[in-house]
Amino acid sequence: MGGSSSKQLRVLVVGLDNAGKSTIIQHMKAKEAPSEIPPTPGFQVEKFKKGKIEFTMFDMSGSAKYRNLWEFNYKNCEAVIFVADSADRIRMCVAKNELENMLQSPELKPCPLLVFANKMDITGSMNHSEVSEALGLAEIHDRPWTIISSNALTGGGLDDGVNWLSKQVE
């Protein structure tokens, strides 16, 4: 590749409602804490460039009534970001089920998986090891994956995640 050419990367961003998906994307785009972001109806597409990679993020609603829409974007994506709300212990089993169902799709088999253990700033939230265990990440052997502690409001951990994804697709 030439010095100025950039790689396109299509990323599916999923997780339960209120996990912080849209806030993470807006922070990645703008490099600043976004103001209050309303829930995403259906999905939105956001684009931005980091380094030599042009990201196209498919921001999928995590609301139960929209989760069946996730699969319509599987064939177009090259990486998956799963955002887990570290403070939502009660719904972590639901998040695990959704993640497992999604990863069974043959269309996503080659895709690297980045898990953001989000909302680390909230008192009583699970640490990234607890989130990893709750989601059963150690059972994933068919793709590269990592989990990174994040705080969508401050941007904590987001650059680490983007850098990891970038290395996976280089």
C-alpha positions as CSV (number, residue, x, y, z in Angstrom):
1,M,0.0,0.0,0.0
2,G,1.1,3.5,-0.7
3,G,1.8,6.1,1.9
4,S,-1.5,7.9,1.6
5,S,-3.8,5.1,0.9
6,S,-6.2,4.0,3.7
7,K,-8.0,0.9,4.5
8,Q,-11.7,0.7,4.9
9,L,-13.1,-1.2,7.9
10,R,-16.7,-2.0,8.4
11,V,-17.5,-2.6,12.1
12,L,-20.7,-3.9,13.6
13,V,-21.3,-2.2,17.0
14,V,-23.7,-4.2,19.2
15,G,-24.7,-4.7,22.8
16,L,-27.7,-4.3,25.0
17,D,-29.7,-1.1,25.1
18,N,-28.1,1.6,27.3
19,A,-24.6,0.0,27.2
20,G,-23.0,3.1,25.7
21,K,-22.6,2.1,22.0
22,S,-23.6,5.4,20.4
23,T,-21.7,7.4,23.1
24,I,-18.5,5.4,22.3
25,I,-18.9,6.0,18.6
26,Q,-19.5,9.7,19.0
27,H,-16.5,10.0,21.3
28,M,-14.3,8.2,18.7
29,K,-15.5,10.5,16.0
30,A,-15.3,13.8,17.8
31,K,-12.5,13.1,20.3
32,E,-14.6,14.8,23.0
33,A,-17.3,13.8,25.4
34,P,-20.6,13.9,23.6
35,S,-23.7,15.5,25.2
36,E,-26.6,13.3,26.1
37,I,-27.3,10.8,23.3
38,P,-30.8,9.4,22.8
39,P,-31.4,5.7,22.3
40,T,-30.7,4.5,18.7
41,P,-33.8,3.5,16.8
42,G,-33.0,0.6,14.5
43,F,-29.4,1.5,13.5
44,Q,-27.2,4.4,12.4
45,V,-24.1,4.5,10.2
46,E,-21.2,6.6,11.4
47,K,-17.9,7.2,9.5
48,F,-14.6,8.6,10.7
49,K,-10.9,8.1,10.0
50,K,-8.3,7.1,12.6
51,G,-4.7,6.9,11.3
52,K,-4.7,5.0,8.0
53,I,-8.1,3.3,8.6
54,E,-11.5,4.7,7.5
55,F,-14.0,3.3,9.9
56,T,-17.7,2.7,9.0
57,M,-19.5,1.9,12.2
58,F,-22.9,0.2,12.1
59,D,-24.4,1.4,15.4
60,M,-27.1,-1.2,16.1
61,S,-29.9,-0.6,18.6
62,G,-29.6,-2.9,21.6
63,S,-33.3,-2.7,22.4
64,A,-34.9,-6.2,22.4
65,K,-37.3,-5.3,19.6
66,Y,-34.4,-4.3,17.3
67,R,-31.8,-7.0,18.1
68,N,-33.2,-9.2,15.2
69,L,-31.9,-6.5,12.9
70,W,-28.2,-7.1,13.8
71,E,-28.0,-10.1,11.5
72,F,-28.8,-8.1,8.4
73,N,-25.4,-6.4,8.7
74,Y,-23.3,-9.5,9.4
75,K,-22.3,-10.1,5.8
76,N,-21.0,-6.5,5.4
77,C,-18.9,-6.3,8.5
78,E,-15.2,-7.1,9.0
79,A,-15.0,-6.6,12.8
80,V,-17.4,-6.6,15.8
81,I,-17.4,-4.3,18.8
82,F,-19.6,-5.7,21.6
83,V,-20.3,-3.1,24.3
84,A,-21.1,-4.5,27.7
85,D,-22.5,-2.4,30.6
86,S,-20.2,-3.3,33.4
87,A,-22.6,-1.9,36.0
88,D,-25.6,-3.9,34.7
89,R,-25.0,-7.2,36.5
90,I,-28.6,-8.3,36.3
91,R,-28.7,-8.3,32.4
92,M,-25.1,-9.7,31.9
93,C,-26.7,-13.1,31.2
94,V,-28.8,-11.6,28.5
95,A,-25.8,-9.9,27.0
96,K,-24.0,-13.3,27.0
97,N,-26.8,-15.0,25.2
98,E,-27.0,-12.2,22.5
99,L,-23.2,-12.4,22.1
100,E,-23.2,-16.2,21.8
101,N,-26.1,-16.2,19.3
102,M,-24.4,-13.5,17.1
103,L,-21.0,-15.3,17.1
104,Q,-22.6,-18.5,15.8
105,S,-23.3,-16.8,12.5
106,P,-21.0,-18.2,9.7
107,E,-20.8,-14.7,8.2
108,L,-19.0,-13.4,11.3
109,K,-16.5,-16.3,11.7
110,P,-13.5,-14.4,10.5
111,C,-14.3,-11.2,12.3
112,P,-12.2,-10.1,15.2
113,L,-14.2,-9.3,18.4
114,L,-13.5,-6.3,20.6
115,V,-15.4,-6.2,23.8
116,F,-15.7,-2.9,25.7
117,A,-16.4,-3.4,29.4
118,N,-18.0,0.0,29.5
119,K,-19.1,2.2,32.4
120,M,-16.1,1.4,34.6
121,D,-16.6,4.7,36.4
122,I,-19.9,3.5,38.1
123,T,-19.6,2.4,41.7
124,G,-20.1,-1.4,41.9
125,S,-19.4,-2.1,38.3
126,M,-17.7,-5.3,37.4
127,N,-14.0,-5.2,36.4
128,H,-13.0,-6.4,32.9
129,S,-12.1,-9.9,34.2
130,E,-15.6,-10.3,35.8
131,V,-17.2,-9.1,32.5
132,S,-15.0,-11.5,30.5
133,E,-16.1,-14.4,32.7
134,A,-19.8,-13.3,32.7
135,L,-19.8,-13.2,28.9
136,G,-17.8,-16.5,28.5
137,L,-15.1,-14.9,26.4
138,A,-12.6,-17.7,27.3
139,E,-14.8,-20.1,25.3
140,I,-14.2,-18.2,22.1
141,H,-11.5,-20.0,20.1
142,D,-12.6,-19.2,16.4
143,R,-11.4,-15.6,16.2
144,P,-9.1,-13.1,17.7
145,W,-10.8,-11.2,20.6
146,T,-9.9,-8.9,23.4
147,I,-11.7,-7.1,26.2
148,I,-10.9,-3.5,27.2
149,S,-12.2,-1.5,30.2
150,S,-13.8,1.7,28.9
151,N,-15.6,4.8,29.9
152,A,-17.5,6.2,27.0
153,L,-18.0,9.6,28.7
154,T,-14.3,10.3,29.2
155,G,-13.0,8.2,26.3
156,G,-11.0,6.0,28.6
157,G,-9.9,2.8,26.8
158,L,-11.4,3.7,23.4
159,D,-8.1,4.5,21.7
160,D,-6.7,1.1,23.0
161,G,-9.7,-0.6,21.4
162,V,-9.3,1.2,18.1
163,N,-5.6,0.4,18.0
164,W,-6.3,-3.3,18.7
165,L,-8.8,-3.4,15.9
166,S,-6.5,-1.6,13.5
167,K,-3.7,-4.2,14.2
168,Q,-6.2,-7.0,13.6
169,V,-7.0,-5.8,10.1
170,E,-3.5,-4.7,8.9
